[in-house]
Amino acid sequence: MTTKPVRIGIVAGEPSGDVLAAGLIRELKLLFPNAVIEGIGGENMQAQGCESLFDMESLSVMGLVEVLTHLPSILKIKNKLIEHFTANPPDVYIGVDAPDFNLRVEAELKRRGIKTVHYVSPTVWAWREKRIHKIAKATNLVLGLFPFEHIVYDRYKVPYSYVGHTMADIIPFEPDQIVAREALQIDSDTTMIAVLPGSRGGEVKTLLPSFTQTIKKVLINLPDAVFYIPAVNHRRYEQIDEYLRTNVPDLLGKSIYLRKGQAREVMIASDAILLASGTATLEAMLCKRPMVAAYKLAPLTYRIMQRIYKAKYFSLPNLLADERIIPELLQGEVNPNNMARYLLHFLKQDNRQLIEKFTDLHRMLKQDADKQAAKAVAEVIYE
């Protein structure tokens, strides 16, 4: 531990990064109690004492084509952020995920003599492997969440450290469904499905209509089932609430229940989960619940990705297992018939074998990630 005051710049671009960064900040404050921490973050980072210079929602855009419409405002934020950290140089700048934004900032700051760390490896193992050269120029160190990533970094001799995932440290190997249901006031014999249509506005807009139709189809077979939708923040809550009130007002408050936050409690309390593919699939896996992962890209983005994406799977549980252990649906496969069929299958069968695979993957990811990441950042500061 040291009493030396340090300045830490840290930027996350979406809710999953906000969670990772908050855990890292908490551990960094133990190492550097007087640290000044600023950048861009959400509620979790700000609760740990990070001053957010811009609204994180401004960076929460997904897709090659979708980013274009937001590009002017994103570039404006990037330039102002670089100006700020040039005038007020941090001892280290940490970009948390959001590689298209953070790597550009990191490259310029590193060029100006500021040390940089990128937390969450870009998917160089899945597409555009040559980005590794850009990553090498932009960063002093990459912190990775998954053990299979180091192969690419070792190949190009780029500094990389596997730290595991903070959620694997927090979530128990056997989450207590009874306690979660009691907290949500759900009877033990009620069939409950968690529905997570995404953390970004564009994801919700794209997936919620199909997810709602899926709910209707499941209700035909299981009329007493209930569906809980945990909104990741206030903006998503308002967006989802407006859609449900407009399109399925008869189901809202009867079969469909919208919650503010509590995603983990909802997932643990559930019998099965329907969700947008992304970090939420990792959390669902750690919660040991069978799931159906779905995603839709803009048509042009999808056509581009078909040509350049080389991994066999796109959902994290399947990538980690290197086999298709959960259904992952993309583009035209994302339809109510498919999703309802898979959900009903999970609700009617014994899922113990799947849960065992989830538990094995959980053990692999449990590495005390926040402390490992903070230690690695401190070493970069002291280099």
C-alpha positions in Angstrom: 0.0 0.0 0.0 1.2 3.6 -0.7 0.0 7.0 0.3 1.3 8.6 -2.9 -1.6 10.4 -4.6 -2.1 9.1 -8.1 -4.4 10.2 -11.0 -6.3 7.5 -12.7 -8.3 8.0 -15.9 -10.9 5.3 -16.6 -13.6 5.0 -19.3 -16.3 2.5 -19.7 -18.8 2.6 -22.6 -21.7 0.4 -21.4 -23.2 -1.2 -18.3 -21.1 -4.4 -18.3 -18.0 -2.3 -18.4 -19.3 -0.1 -15.6 -19.6 -3.2 -13.4 -16.0 -4.3 -14.2 -14.6 -0.9 -13.7 -16.3 -0.4 -10.4 -14.7 -3.5 -9.0 -11.3 -2.4 -10.3 -11.7 1.1 -8.8 -12.7 -0.4 -5.4 -9.4 -2.4 -5.3 -7.3 0.5 -6.7 -8.5 2.7 -3.9 -7.2 0.2 -1.4 -3.8 0.5 -3.1 -4.0 4.3 -3.7 -6.3 5.7 -1.0 -5.8 9.3 -2.2 -6.3 8.6 -5.9 -8.1 11.0 -8.1 -10.3 9.0 -10.4 -12.2 10.5 -13.4 -13.3 9.6 -16.9 -16.6 8.2 -18.1 -18.7 5.8 -16.1 -22.2 4.8 -15.0 -23.8 4.5 -11.6 -21.5 1.7 -10.3 -18.3 3.6 -11.1 -19.6 6.9 -9.7 -20.6 5.1 -6.5 -17.0 4.1 -6.1 -15.9 7.7 -6.4 -15.2 8.1 -10.2 -16.1 11.5 -11.5 -17.8 11.0 -14.9 -17.0 13.8 -17.3 -19.6 12.7 -19.9 -22.7 10.6 -20.0 -21.8 6.9 -20.5 -25.0 6.4 -22.5 -23.4 8.4 -25.3 -21.0 5.6 -26.0 -23.4 2.7 -25.7 -23.7 1.9 -29.4 -23.3 -1.5 -30.9 -22.7 -2.5 -34.5 -20.4 -1.5 -37.4 -23.1 0.4 -39.2 -25.1 1.6 -36.2 -22.1 3.6 -34.9 -22.1 5.8 -38.0 -25.2 7.8 -37.0 -23.6 8.6 -33.6 -20.1 9.2 -34.9 -20.0 13.0 -34.7 -21.0 13.1 -31.0 -18.6 10.2 -30.2 -15.7 11.9 -31.9 -16.5 15.1 -30.1 -16.3 13.3 -26.7 -13.1 11.5 -27.7 -11.4 14.8 -28.6 -12.5 16.5 -25.5 -11.4 13.5 -23.4 -7.9 13.6 -25.0 -7.7 17.3 -24.4 -8.7 16.9 -20.7 -6.2 14.1 -20.0 -3.4 15.9 -21.9 -3.9 19.0 -19.7 -4.4 16.8 -16.6 -2.2 13.8 -17.2 -3.1 10.7 -15.3 -0.6 8.2 -14.0 -2.5 5.6 -16.1 -5.5 5.6 -18.4 -7.7 2.5 -18.3 -10.0 1.9 -21.2 -12.7 -0.7 -20.1 -14.0 -2.5 -23.2 -15.5 -0.2 -25.9 -12.4 -0.9 -28.0 -13.4 1.2 -31.0 -13.5 4.3 -28.7 -11.0 3.4 -26.0 -8.2 2.2 -28.3 -8.2 5.4 -30.2 -8.0 7.4 -27.0 -5.3 5.1 -25.6 -3.2 5.4 -28.7 -3.2 9.2 -28.6 -2.5 9.3 -24.9 0.3 6.8 -25.1 1.8 8.8 -27.9 1.8 11.7 -25.5 3.7 9.8 -22.9 0.7 8.6 -20.7 0.7 4.9 -19.7 -2.4 3.0 -20.9 -4.2 -0.3 -19.9 -7.0 -1.9 -21.9 -9.4 -4.0 -19.7 -11.3 -6.6 -21.7 -9.5 -7.9 -24.8 -11.1 -7.0 -28.1 -12.3 -10.1 -29.9 -9.1 -10.5 -32.0 -9.5 -14.3 -31.6 -12.9 -14.1 -33.4 -12.4 -11.5 -36.1 -9.9 -8.9 -37.4 -6.9 -10.5 -35.7 -4.6 -7.9 -37.3 -6.1 -5.4 -34.8 -3.5 -6.8 -32.4 -0.9 -4.4 -34.0 -3.2 -1.4 -33.2 -3.7 -2.8 -29.7 0.1 -3.1 -29.2 0.6 0.6 -30.3 -2.2 1.8 -28.0 -1.5 -0.1 -24.8 1.1 -0.9 -22.2 -1.0 -3.9 -21.1 -4.2 -5.8 -21.9 -6.2 -7.3 -19.1 -8.3 -10.3 -20.3 -11.4 -12.0 -18.9 -11.1 -15.4 -20.6 -8.3 -18.0 -20.7 -8.3 -18.7 -24.4 -7.4 -15.1 -25.3 -3.7 -15.3 -24.4 -2.9 -17.5 -27.5 -3.2 -14.5 -29.9 -1.3 -12.1 -27.6 1.5 -14.6 -27.1 1.7 -15.1 -30.9 2.4 -11.4 -31.4 4.3 -10.9 -28.1 1.8 -8.2 -26.8 1.7 -7.8 -23.0 -1.4 -9.5 -21.7 -2.6 -10.7 -18.3 -5.6 -13.1 -17.7 -7.5 -11.9 -14.6 -10.7 -13.8 -14.8 -14.2 -12.2 -14.4 -15.4 -10.3 -11.4 -18.8 -11.8 -11.6 -17.3 -15.3 -11.2 -15.9 -14.1 -7.9 -19.2 -12.6 -6.7 -21.8 -15.2 -7.7 -21.7 -18.4 -5.6 -21.3 -21.8 -7.3 -24.8 -22.7 -6.2 -27.0 -19.6 -6.2 -30.0 -19.8 -3.9 -33.2 -19.8 -6.0 -35.5 -20.0 -2.9 -34.0 -16.8 -1.4 -34.1 -15.0 -4.7 -37.8 -15.9 -5.1 -38.6 -14.8 -1.6 -37.0 -11.4 -2.3 -39.1 -11.0 -5.4 -42.2 -12.5 -3.7 -42.6 -15.3 -6.3 -44.1 -18.6 -5.1 -41.8 -21.6 -5.2 -44.1 -23.5 -7.5 -44.6 -20.7 -10.1 -42.9 -21.2 -13.5 -40.9 -18.0 -14.0 -38.9 -17.0 -17.0 -36.4 -14.1 -17.0 -36.4 -11.9 -20.1 -33.5 -9.6 -20.8 -33.8 -7.8 -24.2 -30.4 -5.9 -23.8 -28.7 -3.0 -22.1 -28.6 -0.7 -25.1 -31.6 1.2 -26.5 -31.0 -0.3 -30.0 -30.9 -3.8 -28.7 -34.2 -3.4 -26.8 -35.9 -1.8 -29.8 -34.8 -4.7 -32.0 -35.4 -7.6 -29.7 -38.3 -6.7 -27.5 -41.0 -7.2 -30.1 -39.8 -10.7 -30.8 -39.3 -11.5 -27.1 -42.9 -10.3 -26.4 -44.3 -12.5 -29.1 -42.3 -15.4 -27.6 -43.9 -14.7 -24.2 -47.3 -15.0 -25.8 -46.5 -18.4 -27.4 -45.1 -19.8 -24.1 -48.3 -18.7 -22.3 -50.3 -20.8 -24.7 -48.6 -23.8 -23.3 -48.1 -22.5 -19.8 -50.8 -20.0 -19.0 -49.8 -19.6 -15.4 -46.2 -18.8 -16.1 -44.8 -15.3 -15.2 -42.1 -13.3 -17.0 -39.8 -10.8 -15.3 -38.0 -8.2 -17.2 -35.2 -6.5 -15.2 -34.3 -3.1 -16.8 -30.6 -2.3 -16.5 -31.2 1.4 -15.8 -33.9 4.1 -15.7 -33.7 4.8 -19.5 -34.2 1.2 -20.4 -37.0 0.9 -17.8 -38.9 3.8 -19.5 -38.3 2.4 -23.0 -39.5 -1.1 -22.1 -42.4 0.1 -20.0 -43.7 2.3 -22.9 -43.5 -0.6 -25.3 -45.3 -3.0 -23.0 -48.1 -0.5 -22.2 -48.6 0.2 -25.9 -48.4 -3.4 -27.2 -49.4 -5.8 -24.4 -51.2 -3.8 -21.8 -53.3 -6.8 -20.9 -50.2 -8.8 -19.9 -48.3 -6.1 -17.9 -48.7 -6.7 -14.2 -50.5 -10.0 -14.8 -48.0 -12.2 -16.7 -45.2 -9.7 -17.4 -43.5 -7.9 -14.6 -41.0 -5.1 -15.2 -38.3 -4.4 -12.6 -35.8 -1.6 -12.1 -32.5 -3.4 -11.8 -32.3 -6.7 -9.9 -31.2 -8.6 -13.0 -29.1 -11.1 -11.1 -31.9 -11.8 -8.5 -34.4 -12.2 -11.4 -32.0 -14.6 -13.2 -31.4 -16.7 -10.1 -35.1 -16.8 -9.3 -36.0 -18.0 -12.8 -36.5 -21.4 -14.3 -35.1 -20.4 -17.7 -33.9 -17.2 -19.3 -34.5 -15.5 -22.7 -31.9 -12.8 -23.3 -29.8 -10.8 -25.7 -26.4 -12.3 -26.4 -23.7 -10.4 -24.6 -22.3 -10.2 -21.1 -25.7 -11.1 -19.7 -25.2 -14.7 -21.1 -22.1 -15.0 -18.9 -24.0 -13.8 -15.9 -26.9 -16.3 -16.6 -24.3 -19.1 -16.9 -22.8 -18.1 -13.5 -26.3 -18.0 -12.1 -26.7 -21.7 -13.4 -29.8 -21.1 -15.4 -30.7 -22.6 -18.8 -30.9 -19.9 -21.4 -31.8 -19.0 -25.0 -29.4 -16.4 -26.4 -30.6 -14.2 -29.3 -29.2 -11.3 -31.3 -30.0 -9.2 -34.4 -27.6 -7.0 -36.2 -28.4 -4.3 -38.8 -28.6 -6.1 -42.2 -25.4 -4.5 -43.6 -23.5 -5.2 -40.4 -24.6 -8.8 -40.5 -23.4 -9.2 -44.1 -20.0 -7.8 -43.2 -19.7 -9.9 -40.1 -20.6 -13.1 -42.1 -17.4 -12.5 -44.1 -15.0 -11.6 -41.2 -16.2 -13.4 -38.1 -14.2 -16.7 -37.7 -15.2 -18.1 -34.3 -17.6 -21.1 -34.3 -20.0 -19.4 -31.7 -21.0 -16.0 -30.6 -22.5 -16.5 -27.1 -20.0 -16.6 -24.2 -21.1 -19.9 -22.7 -20.5 -21.6 -26.0 -17.3 -19.8 -26.7 -15.9 -20.8 -23.2 -17.1 -24.4 -23.6 -16.0 -24.6 -27.2 -19.2 -26.4 -27.9 -22.9 -25.5 -28.4 -24.2 -26.0 -24.9 -26.9 -23.3 -25.2 -29.1 -22.3 -28.1 -27.8 -19.2 -29.8 -30.0 -17.6 -32.4 -29.0 -14.9 -34.9 -30.9 -12.8 -37.4 -33.7 -14.8 -39.0 -33.4 -17.5 -36.4 -34.6 -14.9 -33.8 -38.3 -15.6 -34.1 -41.0 -16.5 -31.6 -41.4 -20.1 -32.7 -37.8 -20.9 -32.2 -37.4 -19.1 -28.9 -40.6 -20.5 -27.4 -39.6 -24.0 -28.5 -36.2 -23.9 -26.8 -37.7 -22.3 -23.6 -40.4 -24.9 -23.3 -37.7 -27.6 -23.9 -35.7 -26.3 -20.9 -38.8 -26.0 -18.7 -39.8 -29.6 -19.3 -36.5 -31.4 -19.1 -33.8 -32.1 -16.4 -31.1 -29.6 -16.9 -28.5 -31.0 -14.4 -25.9 -31.9 -17.1 -26.0 -28.3 -18.4 -25.7 -26.9 -14.9 -22.6 -29.1 -14.3 -21.0 -27.6 -17.4 -21.8 -24.1 -16.2 -20.2 -24.9 -12.9 -17.0 -26.1 -14.5 -16.8 -22.9 -16.5 -17.5 -20.9 -13.4 -14.5 -22.5 -11.6 -12.3 -21.6 -14.5 -13.2 -17.9 -14.4 -13.0 -17.5 -10.7 -9.6 -15.8 -10.3 -10.2 -12.9 -7.9 -10.4 -10.6 -10.9 -10.7 -7.2 -9.2 -7.6 -7.7 -7.2 -5.6 -9.3 -10.0 -6.6 -6.4 -12.3 -5.7 -3.7 -9.7 -2.3 -5.4 -9.0 -1.6 -5.4 -12.8 -2.5 -1.7 -13.1 -0.3 -0.8 -10.2 2.6 -2.6 -11.8 2.1 -0.5 -14.9 2.0 2.7 -12.9 5.3 1.8 -11.1 7.1 0.6 -14.3 
